[in-house]
Amino acid sequence: MAKRSIPVAAADLGGNEEQYVVDAIRSTWISSTGVYIGRFESEFAKLCGTRAAIGVCNGTVALHLALLGLDVRPGDEVLVPSLTYIATANACRYVGAEPVFVDVDPETWCIDPGKLEPAITRRTKGIIAVHLYGHPADMDAICYLAGVHGLWVAEDAAESHMARYRGRPTGGLAQLATFSFYGNKIFTCGEGGALTLSDPQLELRLRTLRGQGMDPARRYYFPVTGYNFRMTNIQSAILCAQLERREQILAKRRKIFSAYRERLEGISGIGLQPNAGWAEAAPWLFSIVVDEKSFGRTRDELASLLAEEGIETRPFFLPLHLQPPFRQQSVERGERLPHTEYLASRGLNLPTYNTLPEEDIEFIADRIRAQRR
Ligand SMILES: Cc1ncc(COP(=O)(O)O)c(C=O)c1O
């Protein structure tokens, strides 16, 4: 039998994606004007329960624009989790601010509201709560604390499309939220991003900054220095087709999650992603935590054994406080992030994509079980 080759993620563009892209090309509206942009923005805002959504080129740019819009400046500090993709912290540096790392809560894998207060200084301006691996952060506790200290809160919802926190969708739980539509995300357009928010003044500021700083009411008059962070009509066309199929996409991925759960639960040494009582996590990448003592192998050993069987996996993010651009400052602040380091060294994302067949899930679970010693 031919060796299997199961990627960790794969885009599913099997709906109206092609038709809408062709339509955008035939219309010749291939830059950042065209019918699909407005349609994507209004549909996505509705789904997130916000007044507005603003399409941008990618999720990193969405974070950068968020911090510009919130007027974060050189010398400011922003509280972020260390267990996240590097874009969350890089964006702080783009505006001259310093990301200050806070440990995650082992019950959510997201920034721990109980650890925020000791990290606040007079330079702290806000908090970016990342809904890691689809699970929402505890937003009420975070927003309460932010309110007490006069800080803003932004959600990095790159990985949590359509997750719910106490019944409300992520993307509408703070001053603003950012999304990524990179190829491995639940909804994708290859490269793409968005911000969601409800404050009309902030929306105007963000739209102005996104479009080179041009005054929306006066063409070619630029009251501020802006950027070209715009999303194209082609990116929006793909997203419109993805959003049309959102229930189908989510249902497929939820089925994959329950198939994994059923087959992996009870394997000694394999921990599953926790689910807080108030959370409805987004089915992004199925995650496990490998405990060497009871499983008999490390996470990295398991990953290479699975790779030999043609199963691609992805280790959890290497903590940002240990990465070269941030390490020194983290040491100087004396940061201790034990839960982050525990998860980062043991966590593994398993293949998760809409078209992953049940027999492959069966095979993956079987191969994991077989590696236990
Ligand atoms: C938590 C998080 N934030 C930000 C990003 C950056 O998004 P992009 O790759 O679209 O720039 C990603 C992933 O790609 C992410 O996982």
The ligand as an ORCA input file, in Angstrom:
! r2SCAN-3c Opt
* xyz 0 1
  C      -2.682     34.213     16.893
  C      -2.255     34.731     15.558
  N      -2.096     36.059     15.396
  C      -1.730     36.581     14.228
  C      -1.492     35.791     13.117
  C      -0.980     36.435     11.876
  O      -1.816     36.312     10.785
  P      -1.227     36.333      9.290
  O      -0.447     35.082      9.102
  O      -2.475     36.383      8.444
  O      -0.408     37.552      9.140
  C      -1.661     34.396     13.241
  C      -1.460     33.428     12.178
  O      -1.234     33.336     11.117
  C      -2.036     33.851     14.481
  O      -2.175     32.532     14.647
*
